[in-house]
Amino acid sequence: KYKISISLEQYRILVQYIQSSFQKDRNGKFIRIPCCTYDGLNDNFYEAEGSYHLFYTCNSWTNEALKKIGVRAALWAPFDRAILYHLKIQRTFQSAQK
């Protein structure tokens, strides 16, 4: 379980980063992809700015978000382990400082 504490300003930056990642229609609404859901789950998928591929994954996107708000992050994070490794180091460092 990983938890990070961020300031209000970091939160604002993170929200802006997330919102700018979505494609929007003429009315400024996020564009939902109606075809794709996981069975039995109440989920949605939306059109994104840019594209994902082997070298730019959802983990890369998350890693960039953490960098934007000044949280220690990986140089490159194609897999979740790279993100979690740096969060673990940060948590260990903060615990040692107490």
Protein Blocks (a to p, Z undefined) as FASTA:
>chain_A
ZZddddfklmmmmmmmmmmmpccdfkopacddfkbccehiacdddddehjddfklcfklm
mmmmmmmnopacdfbdfbfklmmmmmmmmmmmmmmmZZ
